[in-house]
Amino acid sequence: MMEIQWGQPMALITPQDGSIEHFSTIEKARYWLRRKWPTDDSNRDAALAQIDAAMECMTPVEEARHAFLVAALSAGYRAEHQREFA
C-alpha cells in the first residue's frame, strides 16, 4: 500500500504518559484513531470519516488533517510546541 503524505509531520504529546508521537501519514493517523485513541466521541468519528474520504480521494487531505487535529485536541493531546506553556 502506498502511504499518503499529509504535509508537515504533526507532533502530539499523548495524554496517557506525555510521550511525543509524530504523525506524518494519513495511514498512521487512521491507525491511531482506530486502535490507540483514548476517547470514543463524535470528534474521533468525524476524523475517521474525513480520513477515510481522503484516502478514497473524495475530500482534500488537508480537511482530514484538520479533523484529526480537532479530535486530538478534544481527546487531551497537545501539540508539541505547546509543551512549554503547559
C-alpha positions, 0 to 999 in steps of 0.5 A, a space after each residue: 500500500 502506498 502511504 499518503 503524505 499529509 504535509 508537515 509531520 504533526 507532533 502530539 504529546 499523548 495524554 496517557 504518559 506525555 510521550 511525543 508521537 509524530 504523525 506524518 501519514 494519513 495511514 498512521 493517523 487512521 491507525 491511531 484513531 482506530 486502535 490507540 485513541 483514548 476517547 470514543 466521541 463524535 470528534 474521533 468519528 468525524 476524523 475517521 470519516 474525513 480520513 477515510 474520504 481522503 484516502 478514497 480521494 473524495 475530500 482534500 487531505 488537508 480537511 482530514 488533517 484538520 479533523 484529526 487535529 480537532 479530535 486530538 485536541 478534544 481527546 487531551 493531546 497537545 501539540 508539541 510546541 505547546 509543551 512549554 506553556 503547559 
